[in-house]
Amino acid sequence: MEPLNLHGWLPIRIFARQGQWRVDWCWFGDTPLHQPFFREAVDEALRLPFNQAFRRETPLATLSHWQAESPGCEPQAFICHASRCGSTLISQMLAALDHCTVISEPPPLDSLLRSGLPADTLAAALRGLISAYGQARGVVGQRLVLKLDAWNIGELPLLRRCFATTPWLFVYREPLEIAVSHLRRSGMHMVPGLIGPSALDDAQSGFEREAFIARRLGRLLQLGLERCVEFQGLAVNYSELPQAMAGRLALFFGLDAEQCRRAFSRVEQHAKQPDQVFVADGASKRDEASPLLREQVERWARGPYERLESLRAAQADSGF
C-alpha cells in the first residue's frame, strides 16, 4: 500500500453504501475551526474552488491506516450536554485560543457511535476518526476538544472504551428553560423520528409537543446523571457560566491566566450567532412557559435535574 497523504483533509461524512462503510473527506488545510458547529465549517470549506473540483472518498479502514501513518493528538476533553444549556459558549470560549482545536458536534462521530458496527471495527474507526481531527494544524502545544451531539450521552460508554482516561463534562440547565427553547425552535432530537432510534426513546405513546419534549429532556438529564456517576464526569450548570471558565473549568481544561483572558473575549458574543450580542434569557423563558409545559417538566425532568444539582454540589465540596 502506498503511503497515505491526508494532511489538511478532515472527515466530513461517514456512511454506508451497498453494505460498505465509506468516509468523505474535505480539504481544510490549516484553516482554524472557529465556527460554533463543525457543519458550518464544512459548509464554508465546501465553497472553496478546490473542494468543488476534487472529492476524496475512502473505505472506513483508511481512518486506521491514516492514524498509523500520522497519529493525531489525543483528545483533551469531551463536552456532553443537555442541549440549549451553554455547551456552545464553552466550546466557543475554547475556540478563541490558538492552541485549541474544537470540533463541535461532527456528524461523522454521531454516525459511528450509532452505526451498530461490531465492537472491534467501531473502536478502530472511532480512534482513527478522532486522530484525524487531532492532526497538527500549525500550532504549538495543540489540544483537541470534541463536543458531542446532545443525544450521544447514550453512546458515551462506546467512546469511553476507546478513551477511558479522557476527562469529560456534562452541561445542563434549568429544564423549563431548555424546554421553552425547544418549543420555540425544536432541536433535531426533539422532533419525533427525526434522528432515528436513540437512547432517548421511551415506551410512552403520543407525541403532544410539551409532553414529548419534557420526556426526552428528562431522559437526557437522567442519562447525564448516570454517566457522570459511572464515568466520573464533571457536572456543570449553565448558571455557572461564564465565570466557571476562570475557576473550576480553567482547572479542568488546564488554562493559565492569559488563556482565560482570551477565552473571555468571546463572552460578549452570542455563542451560536457570533455577530450578535449575548443577552441572558432565562427569566423570559420561564415566564413564557405554559401551565401544561410546567406540569410536564415537573413530571419528567425535575427529578433528574435536582439529582444532578446534588451531584454537582458534592463534586464542588470534594474539589472536583
N, C-alpha and C positions, 0 to 999 in steps of 0.2 A: 504494500500500500504506500502511495506517495505521501510525503509529509503534508499535513493539513496547513492551510494558512487562512484562518478566520479572524485575524486581527482586525479590529474595527467593526466586526459583524456581531449582531446580537440576535438571539432567537425571538421572534415576534408571534409565532403561532405554532402549536403542536396539534396535529390532527391525524385521524385515521382515514386511509383511503384503500379500499379493497383489502381490508384486514391488516394493512401495514401502517405503522405509525411513522409519521414524517415530521420534519421540522422546517419551517420557513424562517429565513434569516434576512436581516435588513442591515444595510451599511450605516453606521453612526460615526465612524472614525473616533476621534477623541472628544466629540461634542458633549459638553456636560448635560446631564439629565436633570433639568431644573423644573420640569413641568409637574403639576400636582399629581398626575397619573401617568403611568407608563404608556397607556394607549394614546395619550396626547403627544408624547414624544415620538411615538411610532408614526402618527399621522403627519407630523412635521417632517420626519425623515423621509417618508414615502413621497413627499413633494419634490425631493431633490432629483434633478435630471438623471443622475447615476442610478438611483433606485428605480426610476421609471423605466430605464433601459435594461437593467440587469436584475435578474431574480436568482436567488440561491435557495435550493431545496435539497435536503439531505435525509437519509434514514435517521431514525431515532438514535441508533448506536453511535452516530457521529458526535453526539454530546459527550459520550465517554471517551471517544478517541481524541477529541479536542482537549478534554481535561488532561489526558495523559500527555499530550503534546505540549500544552501550555496551561498549567494549573492556575486558576484564578485565586484571589484571596478568599479566605473563609469568611462567612457572614459574621458580622459583629453582633447583630441582633435581629430578631423578628418582631414586627409590630402586628399584633392581633387586636381586633376591636369589635364593638357592637354596632358600628355604623353611625354616622352623623354625631360623633362624640369627641372630635378633637384629634383623631389619629392623623388626619391630613395636616393639621397645624404642626404636630410633632415632626412629621416627615419633611415638611417644607422648611422648618427651622434647621433641620439637619442638612437639607439640600443647599442651604446658604453657605455651608462650609466646603472649602475647596477640596479637602481630603476625603469627603464623604460622598459616596455614590449611593443614592436612594432609588430603589426600584419599587415603585408603588403599584400594587395590585396588577402584576403582569398576567395577562390571560394564559400564557403557556404554563405557568405554575399551577393555576387552578385546573387547567386541562389535565395535567399529570396527576395531581392529587386526587382527582375524581375519575380517573381513567379506568380503574379496575384492572390495571396491568398486574401480572404476577409480581410478588414482593421483591424478588431479586432484580427483575427488569426495572421496576419502578424506582427502587433505591438507586440503581446506577444512573438512571435518567435524571432523577432529582439532583444527585450530586453533580452530574455533568451540566445540567441547566444552570444551577447556581454558580458553578465555576465559570461558566460562560459570562454570566452577569458580573462576576468578580474579576474579569480581565483588567489588566493595567490600563488606566486611562490618562496617563501622562502626569500623575500627581505623586508626591512623596507620601508614604505612610497611608495609602488608600485604605478606607474602611467601607464595607458593604453592609447596608441595612435594607431589609426587604419588608414591605408592608403587604400583608395578605388581604384577600377579599374577606369581608365580614363572615361569610358562611364557612370559610376554611377553618374556623376554630374546630369544626367537626373532624377535619382531617389532620389536625395538629399532631396526633400520635405518629402518623406516617412520616412527617417531617422530623420529628424527634428521633426516630430510628436512625436517621442519617446524620443529624446534628444534635446529639444528645446533650452537649455542653453549651450550646449557643444560648445566651440569655434572651429572654423574650418578655414582652409585657402585653397586658390586656387592658385596653382603654374602653371606658364605658361612661354613661351619663344618666342623669335622672330620666327614667324610662318614659315619662309622659312627654318630655321634650323631644326624645327620639321619635316617639310615635307620631307626634304632631308633624314633625319634619317629613315623615314618610307619607302622611296623609296629604300634605301639600304637594309632594312630588315623590312618588314611591321609588325606592331603590329596586334593583332587579330582583333581589331575594324577597321583596315584599309584594311581588306580583305572582299570583298562583301559577305554577308551572313554568315560569319564565327561565329559571336556571336549571330545570330538570330535577331529578331526585337529589336530595341533600340531607345532611344531618339535622336540618331544621324542620323536616317533615314530621308530622304527628298523625295520630289516628282520628283526630277530630274531623267532623264533616262540616261543610258550609264555608262560604267564602265572603261573608259580610266583612267589609274592609276593616272596620275597627277591631273586630274580634280576631281576624286573621293576622293583622299587624301585631296586635298585643300578644297573641300566642307565639308567633315567630320571634318576637323580641324577648319574651320570657324564656324561650328555648335557647336563644343566643346567650343571654345572661347566665343561664344555668350551666351551659357548656363552658362558658368562660370561667365560671367559678370552679367547676370540676377540674378543668385543665390547669388552672392556677394552683390548685391543691396538689394535683398529681405530678405536674411537671415544674413546680416552683416558678410560676410566672408572677411578674410584678403587677399588681392591680393598681390602675391609675384612673382616677375620676377626672372628668372634664373640668370640674370645679378647681382642680389644682393648677390648671394651665392658664397662662404660660409660665407662671412663677416657678413651677417644679423644674423647668429646664436649667434653673440656676441652683437647684437643690438636689433632690434625690435622682432626678433624671440626668443631671450633669454627671453624677457619680456612675449611674447606670451606663451611659454612653461614653464615659471617660473623657469629658470635655474640660479644658482648662478655662481660665477666666477670659482670655481673649476669644476663644471659640464660643463661649457663652454670649459674649457681647455681639459677635457676628450673627449668632443664631437669633438673637432678639431683634435683629434688623428686619426680620420678616413678620414680626408680631403685628405691626400696623396694617398689614395686608390681609385681605380675606384669603383664607388658605386655598379654597377651591377656585377663586376668581381673583388672581393676584393684582388685577388692575382696579379692584375695588377695595375700599377701606373696611376692615372688620368692625362689626358692631355686635355687641353681645345681645342675644335674643332669647335667653332662657325665660324671662318673665313673660314676654309676649307670647311665646309658645304655650306656656302653662295657661295663660288667660284664654287662649284660643281653643283649648281642648273642650270638647263637648262632654256632657254628662255620661253618654254612652262610652266614649273613649276612656274617660277616667275610670269608669266601672271595670272595663275590660283590662286596662293596665293594672289596676289594683288586683284583679283576679289572677292574672297570668304572669306579670313581670315584677310586681312589688317584692315578693318574697326573695327571689334570687338577687335582686338589686340590693336589698338590705343585708343579705349574707355576704355579698361582695364587699359592701362597706365595712362589715365586721372584719373580714379578712384583711382589707386594706389597713384598718386601724391596728390590727395585730402585727402586720408587716412593719408598719411605721414604728411601733413600740420596740420591735426587735432590730431596728436599724436597716431593714430591707427596703 
